[in-house]
Amino acid sequence: MIIVNYGQNDATLNVLGREVLLDSLGKHYTYHYGLRLWNDSITSHNRNGGLGCGQNEDYV
């Protein structure tokens, strides 16, 4: 089960253990991390370095 909570202020959400600020398309991007909330799905991308290391998670 995925729980989405309000973050420290009204503009942020706590999703998958990260506090994020979503744009108008439901996306959040920082240097090595991307998240998208779309319809009933969550897509999370975490990159560790330049050699393709990382983790993709899709919750539908």
N, C-alpha and C positions, 0 to 999 in steps of 0.2 A: 504494500500500500504506500502511496506517495502522499505526503502531507505538505501542503503549501500554507505557510503562515505569513502574517504581516511582519515586516522587519522592524528595525529600530525607529523608523519614522513612517509616515503614511505612504510614502512614495516607493518603498522597497518591499520585496517579498523574500521570504526565506524558502528556497527551493533546493532540495537535495543537499542540505547542509550549507548552502552558500546564500549570502544576502545579495540579491540582485535588483537592479533597476531596469525594468523592461521599457523598450521603445514602443511606438505605436503599432508595430507589427508583431509584438510579443517576443522580441529578441533582446538578448543581453550578450555583449562581447567585451572581454578584457584581453590582455596580452596573449595568454595561452588558453583561454577558456571561452566557450560559447554555449549559449543555452537558448532554446526556443520553446515557447508554449504555444501550441497551435491546436485548435479544436479540443480534442480530449487526449492529446499526446504531448510528451516532453521529449525533446532531443537535447542531449548534452554531449559536448566535445571538449576533451581536455588534452592538450599537447604538452609533452615534457621537453622536447628538443627538436633539432633540425633533421633528425634521421628517421622521422616517421613514427617515433615512439608516442604513445598516448592511449587514450581510451574514448570510445564512443558508446553512448548508452541511449537507447530508444525505449520509451515506455508508451505503449499504445493502449 
